Amino acid sequence: MFGAKMKYVVFYSHKGEEIIIFPKVIQHSVMAENVEDSSFGSMRPISGGFVVNGLCVGESLSLRMKSRGEKDTALIPRMLDIEECIDDEVMHTTENKKHVVSKNKAKRLRKKYK
């Protein structure tokens, strides 16, 4: 895919869906096979494609699977532990005081780290 720097495959495991992003020189099917083998078959590929400007797009010809677009893109912050960064920022801003973050503030923080 033109302009793509990275590829990805989403796997289903006992923990739910997990995304793995990797260089475009590696074939989707090779990555999927290695992950499936190393997890003793507990991780199965369910979608694949390319990461372009932070968005999951396209399809994997070698896996014969398409990107699920926004659904796959939403897995990237979880993989990067960005939710943890949001929690850390809240901790630093409260300076050990009891503090409740409103829904809107939490939403703004999530957008900040996307």
Secondary structure, DSSP 8 states (H G I E B T S, - for coil): -TT--EEEEEEEETTEEEEEEEETTS-HHHHHHHHHHHTTT--EEEEEEEEETTEEESEETTTTEE--THHHHTHHHHHTTHHHHHHHHHHHHHTTS-----HHHHHHHHHHT-
